[in-house]
């Protein structure tokens, strides 16, 4: 049976964000998701402003796609696309933006091209129910499949990834975003206008090596099991 990965998400505490900035964030998020097509996601929809649903291009790359969405939001500036840095913060503090994300893996009954939120099937139900299960928890990332044993194997991995992610600063999230996008260190340094030594420091403090291994393990494990 053909298995799909459906990513469902909602912005955390979005109603606390000033309406002008919130409107800009919603617009930029929609534009960003479009850049993930067709590399990481097949289709997507944003609805109610602060919610989204995507069909991952493959089960194996669904965690990478979810983390790219998460880091985009975490690296986003309250002022818009350009981060405002001061002598005090230097961009090292966590941004006020974050997002809860659920990856549901299973079969699908049907997917509507222009209205994915009205599609249906096992993967959609798993994703929605898993997201609901963490709404009152500190956890902001969850992956659930239709295989009990696989869920047990992946649970600790996802919890650890989420625990690391919740400690990322805006700068660290930005670094992880580009590394997940498989950019080389010199490319990232040139884009951000910083030195290679600064890139190396951010990689260490964000625990990029652990994230990289975890994502690759997820891709390997789901590739064999699903």
C-alpha positions in Angstrom: 0.0 0.0 0.0 1.3 3.5 -0.9 2.2 5.3 2.2 2.2 9.1 2.5 3.5 11.6 5.1 1.2 14.5 5.9 2.6 17.5 7.9 0.1 19.5 10.0 1.1 22.5 11.9 -0.1 25.6 13.8 1.8 28.6 14.9 2.4 28.7 18.7 0.7 31.7 20.5 0.1 33.4 17.1 -2.8 35.6 18.5 -0.3 37.3 20.9 1.6 38.7 17.8 0.8 42.2 16.7 -1.7 42.1 13.8 0.5 43.9 11.3 3.4 41.6 12.0 1.2 38.5 12.1 -0.2 39.4 8.6 3.3 39.7 7.2 4.3 36.4 8.8 1.3 34.6 7.3 2.1 35.9 3.9 5.8 35.1 4.1 5.1 31.6 5.4 2.8 30.9 2.4 5.5 32.1 0.0 8.2 30.1 1.8 6.1 26.8 1.6 5.9 27.4 -2.2 9.7 27.2 -2.4 9.6 23.7 -0.9 7.6 22.5 -3.9 8.5 20.1 -5.5 11.8 19.4 -3.7 10.4 18.5 -0.3 6.7 18.8 -0.4 4.2 18.0 -3.2 1.4 20.4 -2.2 0.4 22.6 0.7 -2.3 24.8 2.1 -2.4 27.5 4.8 -5.7 28.1 6.5 -7.0 30.2 9.3 -3.8 32.2 8.9 -1.9 30.3 11.5 -2.3 26.7 10.4 -0.8 24.7 7.6 -0.9 21.2 6.0 1.5 19.7 3.5 2.0 16.5 1.7 5.7 15.5 2.0 7.3 14.4 -1.3 8.3 11.2 0.4 8.0 9.6 3.8 11.8 9.5 4.2 12.2 13.3 3.7 9.2 14.3 5.9 11.2 15.0 9.0 13.7 17.2 7.0 10.7 19.1 5.5 9.1 19.6 9.0 12.4 20.8 10.5 12.9 23.2 7.6 9.5 24.7 8.3 10.2 24.9 12.0 13.6 26.6 11.6 12.2 29.0 9.0 9.6 30.1 11.7 12.2 30.2 14.5 14.6 32.3 12.4 11.9 34.7 11.3 12.1 38.2 12.5 9.3 40.1 14.2 10.1 42.9 11.8 9.7 40.7 8.8 12.3 39.0 6.6 15.3 41.2 7.8 16.4 40.5 11.3 16.9 43.5 13.5 19.9 43.1 15.7 20.9 45.4 18.6 24.1 45.7 20.5 22.3 44.0 23.4 20.8 40.9 21.8 23.0 40.5 18.6 20.2 38.2 17.4 21.2 35.5 19.9 17.9 35.4 21.8 15.0 33.1 20.8 12.5 34.7 18.5 8.9 35.0 19.7 7.9 32.7 16.8 7.6 28.9 16.9 5.3 26.3 15.5 3.9 23.0 16.5 4.3 20.3 13.8 3.0 16.8 13.4 4.1 14.3 10.8 1.5 11.6 10.2 2.5 8.6 8.1 0.0 6.1 6.6 -2.3 5.5 3.7 -4.6 8.1 2.1 -8.0 7.8 0.6 -7.8 10.9 -1.6 -5.9 14.2 -1.8 -7.4 17.3 -3.3 -4.8 19.3 -5.3 -6.0 22.7 -4.3 -7.6 21.9 -1.0 -5.4 19.5 0.9 -7.1 20.4 4.2 -10.3 18.7 2.9 -8.5 15.5 1.9 -8.8 12.4 3.9 -7.2 9.1 4.9 -5.2 7.4 7.6 -2.2 9.7 7.3 -4.4 12.8 7.7 -6.1 11.4 10.7 -2.9 10.3 12.3 -1.3 13.8 11.7 -4.3 15.7 13.1 -4.7 13.5 16.1 -1.0 13.6 16.9 -1.0 17.5 16.7 -3.9 17.6 19.1 -2.1 15.4 21.5 0.8 17.9 22.0 -1.3 21.2 22.1 -1.3 21.2 25.9 2.3 19.9 26.2 5.7 21.6 25.9 6.5 19.3 23.0 6.3 21.0 19.6 7.3 18.2 17.2 5.8 14.8 16.9 5.9 11.9 14.3 3.4 9.1 14.3 3.1 6.2 11.9 0.6 3.4 11.4 3.2 1.0 12.8 3.3 0.5 16.6 6.9 -0.8 16.8 8.2 1.9 14.5 6.6 4.5 16.6 8.3 3.1 19.7 11.7 3.2 17.9 11.2 6.8 16.7 9.6 8.4 19.8 12.8 9.1 21.7 14.6 10.3 18.6 11.9 12.9 17.9 11.6 14.0 21.5 15.4 14.6 21.7 15.3 16.6 18.4 12.5 18.7 19.7 14.3 19.3 23.0 17.4 20.6 21.1 15.2 22.7 18.8 13.5 24.4 21.7 16.9 25.7 22.8 17.9 27.2 19.4 18.4 30.9 19.1 17.3 32.8 16.1 20.8 32.6 14.6 21.2 28.9 15.4 17.8 28.1 13.8 18.9 30.1 10.7 22.1 27.9 10.5 20.2 24.7 10.9 17.7 25.8 8.2 20.5 26.2 5.7 22.3 23.0 6.7 19.0 21.0 6.3 18.8 22.6 2.8 22.2 21.0 2.2 24.1 24.2 1.8 27.9 24.2 2.3 29.5 26.2 5.1 31.1 28.6 2.7 27.8 29.2 1.0 26.1 29.9 4.3 28.9 32.2 5.4 28.6 34.2 2.2 24.8 34.4 2.4 24.8 35.5 6.1 27.9 37.8 5.8 29.7 36.0 8.6 33.0 34.1 8.9 33.5 30.3 8.7 34.6 30.3 12.3 31.2 31.9 13.2 29.5 29.1 11.2 31.5 26.5 13.1 30.5 28.0 16.4 26.8 28.0 15.5 27.1 24.4 14.4 28.6 23.4 17.7 26.2 25.3 19.9 23.1 24.2 17.9 24.3 20.5 18.0 24.1 20.3 14.2 26.1 17.1 14.1 23.5 15.3 16.3 20.6 16.8 14.3 22.2 15.6 11.0 22.7 12.1 12.3 19.2 12.0 13.7 17.6 13.1 10.4 19.7 10.6 8.4 18.7 7.8 10.8 15.1 8.7 10.4 15.5 8.6 6.6 17.2 5.2 6.8 14.7 3.7 9.2 11.6 4.8 7.4 13.1 3.8 4.1 13.4 0.3 5.4 10.2 0.0 7.4 7.7 1.8 5.1 
